[in-house]
Amino acid sequence: MSEQDKNLEQEVEVEQQQASEEHAEQVEELAPEAEIALLSAELEAAKQTIADQKDSVVRAAADVENMRRRAQQDVEKAHKFALEKFANELLPVVDNLERAIEFADKENETLKPVLEGIEMTAKSFVDAVAKFGVEVVDPQGETFNPEFHQAMSIQPSAEVDPNTVIAVMQKGYTLNGRLLRPAMVMVSKAAD
């Protein structure tokens, strides 16, 4: 029980004791009808005090429940997004592996085993971070979404609908649904 509740309880007891003493003095002096009226008034006052105390108890319980729920949500968010900084530091590594694959000479027979190794490393790296909630945003051919994509340029195109991603310059990533990095894209617009 909190200090405030104890103080409130003590005040109520003092008020009740004073009311009882006053009542005893008044009862001795009053007629039966006046005594009934006085007792009725005291009863109503007591009922109002009880109602007020019930209301304050209900409010206090609601406040405690709200604080508990907020604390639980904060802990869940902390667990869910604890890897955010770490994941952001890993994204350039994935980008570099993908660039190595993209710009490698695929026709050179001596580089094929190295290229294969880089592809497997990149795939296992993406699979490993996916286990912790990091997902790739690769919007090639999708409608432009400013929540997950960053338009780097706009190009007129008659082949695709306006506001369609026609090229991905850099993939984006999310962590448990929260954007870590937007995908950098080229977006189409209606041909002139």
N, C-alpha and C positions, 0 to 999 in steps of 0.2 A: 504494500500500500504506500502510495507516495506521501510526501510531507504535506502537500496541499490537501489531499484527501483526509489526512489525520486532523489537520487544522479545521477543516470544514466540519468534520464529525464532532470535534470538541465544541465548536461554536453552536452546533445544533443541540448538543446536550445541555449547554449552558442556557440556551434560549428555552428549551423545554422545561428545565428546572425553574427558571424564573417565571415561566407561564404557569407552571403548576402551583408555585407559591402565590402568585397573584390570583389565580383561580380560587385557591382555598380561602383567601381573604375575602374575595368577592362573593363566593358562594354563601358564606356565613351571613352576609348583609343583604342578599337579594331574595326576591320573591321567586316562587317556582317558575313562572313564565319568563322572567328575566334570566333566571339561571339556565333554562332551556335555550334561550336565544344566545346567551354567552357561550354555552357548550357547543351549540351549532356553529357559531363563528369560529371557535377554536378548532373544531373538527375540520371546517373548510380550510383554515390556515394550515393545519397539519397535512391535509390532503394535497394542498398546493406545494408545500415543502417537499413532500414525497415525490410528486410529479416532477418538480424541478431537479431533484437529486437523481431520479431515474433518467431524465433527459441528459444530465451531465455524465452519468455513467455510460449511457449508450454512445454519446459523442466520444468519450475517452476510448472506449473499446474500438470504435470505428477508426480513430486516429492511430491507434496501435496497429490495427490490421493493415491500414494504408502504409504505414512505415515499414512493416514487415514485408509487404508485397513489393514496395519500391526497392528495398534492400535486396530481395531475392532477384528482381529484374536486373539490378546493377551487377550482382555476382554473375548471373547468366551472361550478360553482355561482356563482362571482363573475361570470362572463360572463352566465349565465342570469338572475340576479336583480339585476344592476347598476342596472336601471331602476326598481327597486321604489319608492324615495322619489320619484322624478320622476313615476311613474305615480300614486302616491297624491295628489300635488299636482294632477294633472289631473282626478281624479274629480269634484271639486265643479263643475268647468266643464261636464262632461257632464251632471251633475245639474241645473244651472241651465238648460242648453239644453232638457232634457226637461221641466222645470217650465214654461218659457216656452211650449212647445208645448201642454202639458196645460191650462194656465189661459188660453190666448189665446181671444179671442172668434172662434170659427170661422165665425160667421154674418156678421160684418162684412166686406163685400167689399173695403174699403180695406186691411184687415190681411192679406188672403189672400196677397199676394205676399211680405210680410214673414214670415208664418208658413211659407210654402213655403221661403224662404231659411233660416230657422232649422232647419227639418227637414233640409234638405240639409246644412247645416253640422254638425248633430248626427250625421247618418249618416256623413259623411266623417271626422269626428273619431273616431267609434267604429271605423271601418274602418282609420284610420291607426294607432291604438294596437293594434288587433288584429294588425297586421303585426309587432309587437314582442312578441307573446305575451300581451297583455291581453285577457281574454275576459269577457263579461257573464254574470252569474249572475242569471237572471230566472226564478224557480221557480214562477210562477203555475200552479196546478193540480197541482203535483208533491207528492210526499210530503215532509214536513218532514225536513230533514237538518241536524242541529246542527253539522256540520263546515262547512257553507256558508251556513247561515241563522241569523238571530237572531230569535227570537220576541218580538214587541213586545206582542202580545195574543193571547188565546185566546177564541174565540167558538163557542158551541154551534151546530151546523148539522145538519139532517136531510138536506140535499141532497147532501153530499159525505161521504166516509169520514173518520173521525177522523184527526188528524195530517196533514191536507192543507192546503197553503198556499192560502188563499182570497183573500188580497190582498197585494200587494207595495208596501210604503210607500217603499222605496228599494232599487234594484238593487244587487247585490253584484258584485265583480270578482275575477278570479284573474289571476296572472302566471305563465305556464308551469306551471299546475297548483297553484301556491301561492296561498292565499287572501290577497288584498289587503284586502278589506273584505267582511264578510258581508252578505247581503241581509236587510233588515229586513222581516219578514213578519207577517201575521196568520194564525194557525193554527186549524183547526177542531177541535172536540171533539164527542163524541157528544151528541145532544140529550137533555135531561133528561126 
